[in-house]
Amino acid sequence: MADEGTAKHKHRERPCERPAVRIEFVPAEKMPDGYRVAPIETDGSLVWAVREGEMSPGLRDEFNEYLEHVIGNGLWHQHWEDGDTRSPHPH
């Protein structure tokens, strides 16, 4: 998947940094059968994979701006499968 401009953060390696979340377009052949959108967790990031053609680039960009706002203002916290619930902001 291509990085669509949202900074990547290694949340688990540096717990004082906020996690990254973004929407990326994925070719249909790389998506799970029957899905138009799927969450993918990787290296402290959450990527919403969206099947190419299902969302306009403008809408994706606007969503990525909102996601950055939500994370930047502490309105969203990632709860990792391993139980890691560290705050994305240093306190």
N, C-alpha and C positions, 0 to 999 in steps of 0.2 A: 504494500500500500504506500502511496506517496504521502509525504508530509504536506499538509495543506496550509502551513504557515503558523500553526500554533506551537509555541515553544514546548519542547519535551523536557520533563523533569523526572529525575530518578528518585521518586518519593521514598523508596525503601532504603536507598543508599544515603540519602541526605534528608532526614525526617523534618527538617525545618523548612523545606521548600514545599510549595503547594503541588498537588497532583495536577496532571494535564488531562483534559478531556477535549475531544474534537470529533467532528464528523468528517469522514473521508469517503470518496467514491471508490467502489470496488467493481471490477468486471464481473459480469453475471456468472462466469464459469468458476470464480473463486468464492462465490457466496454459497452458503448451505442451501440445498434444494428447498424450494418453497418459501424462502425468506427474502424480503426486500430490505430489511434492516436487521443487524445483529451486533450485539455488544462484544467487543474484544478487549480483554485486559492484558496489558503488556508493560513490563518495566515501570510500574507505577503510573501508567497512563490508562485511560479508558477511551477507546476509539469506537465510535458508532459507525460501523461499516454500512454504507447505503449502496444498494445495487445501482450501478450507473444507469442514468436515464430516469430514475424514480424521483429525483429532486433537482431543482435548478441550481446552478452554481451560485447565483445570488442568494437563494434561500439558505444554502449551506453556509455561505459566508456570514449571513446575518445570524444564523444559529450559533456559529462558532464565536461570534462577538458576544452574544448573550451568555453562552457557556463560560467564556472568559470572565465576564462580569460577575456571574454567580459565584465562581470559584474565588475570584479576586476579592470579593466582599464577604467571604466566609459563609456563604449561604448553602454550600454543598460540601459534604465530607465523604470521602471514599471509605467504605468498609470492605477491606480486602478479605478474601476467602480464608486466609490464614489467621484471621482475627485481629490483624493490625488495624487499629483505629486511631492512629496518631493524628493530631491536629495538623492541617495543612499550613498553619501559620504559627510562627514562634510566639510564645506568650511569656 
